[in-house]
């Protein structure tokens, strides 16, 4: 599996222009956040995001995040 160095997240306005949230979709196993680590996954999710946005009457954007470092995990 390749190392993840960037992420894409589908983000929709929630309660106002300064309130956003990660879009989610319901699968047979429960709720899944609409994020991906490669552009091909973004294409797959865009079809679903379009349907969700139309159904709930909102718009969305895709944010692109790039790795700048890793946080150490605390032991305990």
N, C-alpha and C positions, 0 to 999 in steps of 0.2 A: 504494500500500500504506500503511495507517495506521501511525503510529508506535507501537512497543511500549512500553507504560508499566507493564504488569504481566505476570506469568507464573504459571502453575499447574504444579505438578509432582506426579506420583504417586510416593509414597514408601512403601516397605515395610520392615518390620523384617528385618534380615539375620541376624546371628549372636546377637543378644540385644537387650534393650530400649534399650540405649544405642548401638546400631549400626544405622544406617539406610542405605538406598541408593535411588537413583532407579530405578524400574521401567523395564524395556526390553521391546521386542517385536521379534520377528524378521520382517522384511519380505522381499520377493523380492530386495531390494538389500542386505540385511544387517541389523544391529541398529540400532534407533532408540530414543532415550530417550522416555519418555512424559511429554512436557511440551507445554504449549500457551500461547498468548498471548491467548486469548479463551474465554469461558464455553462457547460452542458446541463448541469443540474438546474441552473437558473432558467434555462429554456424550458425544461420540464415543468418547473414550478410556476412559471409565468402563465401558462394555460389555466392552471388552477386558481392563481391569484386573480386573473381577469374575471373568472366566474364568481368568485367570492365578492370582489369589489362591486360587480354589477348587482349581485343579489342584495348586498347590504347598503348599497348606494354611497360608496366612498371611493376615494382614489388611493393609490399606494405608490411607493417608490422603492427602488432596490438600492440599498446601501452597500458599498464595497469597503471592506476592512482589510488592512494589510498587517502582517506580523511585524511588530517592532521589538518584541522580546517575550520572554516567558516569566510568569510569576512563580516564585518558589512555593511549593506546597508545604504547609505547616504539618508537623507531626503531632499526634496527640490523640 
